[in-house]
Amino acid sequence: MARHSAGILLYRRTPEGIHVLLGHMGGPFWTRRDAGAWTVPKGEYGPDERPEDAARREFEEELGLPPPAGELLPLGEVRQSGGKTVAVWALHGDLDPDTVRPGTFELEWPRGSGTVRTFPELDRVGWFDLDRARGKLITAQRVFPDRLAARIV
């Protein structure tokens, strides 16, 4: 069965330009990586849930904060290297990264050890201008800053 995720790319306007909020993927695989290790806050949904509703729900699950009120602007879909289709919406708003309380997941680590550990879904979040965001995002998601710029400029 095909896997689908939905997420929200939060953006704000600053004197220096447009900035977007990204999350650094948590867990042992991403600890020492920076470029290509950041993502739009997102998560999976099933056939019984509207993607837009899933995007709002996942924003709150991933960050521990509700998304700001406002209209979602569709930025389209991408297919990630693992085959998952990711739909993203832009939303204008602001939040303080220090207030984020990420959700967690469990993973046997080290693999094969029998020890299950808890890791944050996102181990940190930050605001980035569109150029920096492109370099931080995982490869498939690098189109979203450009799509955002085309929609709001």
Residue, then its C-alpha position, 0 to 999 in steps of 0.5 A: m500500500a502506498r504511504h502518504s504524508a502531509g505537512i505544513l511549511l510555516y513561513r514568516r516575512t522578515p526584513e531580510g526576506i522570507h523564512v521557513l520553519l524546518g525540523h531536524m530529524g531526530g534519532p540516531f541516523w541523523t545526529r551528525r548530519d545537517a545538510g539533507a537532514w531537515t524536513v517540513p513537519k509532517g506525518e503519515y495519514g490514512p485513506d479516511e483522513r483529508p490531507e489538509d486535516a492530517a497536515r494540521r494534526e501532524f504539525e501539532e504532533e511533531l512540534g507540540l504546538p497547534p498550527p497558527a490559524g490561517e489559510l493553507l496554500p497548497l505547494g503540491e506533492v513530491r515522492q521521496s526516495g523511499g516511495k512515500t508521497v508527501a503533500v505540503w501546504a504553506l501557512h503564514g505564521d510565527l512561533d518561537p522554536d524554544t517553545v517546541r515540544p516534539g513528539t517521540f518514537e521508539l526504536e531498538w538501538p543499537r540495532g539488534s541489541g534488544t534495547v528500545r530507546t525513545f527519540p524525539e521526532l524532531d530534535r530541533v527546529g529553526w527558521f531559515d531563509l529560502d536559500r539556506a532551507r534548500g540546502k538543509l532539506i532532504t532532497a525531495q523536499r528542496v522544491f518547496p521553498d521555490r514553490l512557496a516563493a512562487r506562490i507568495v511573491 
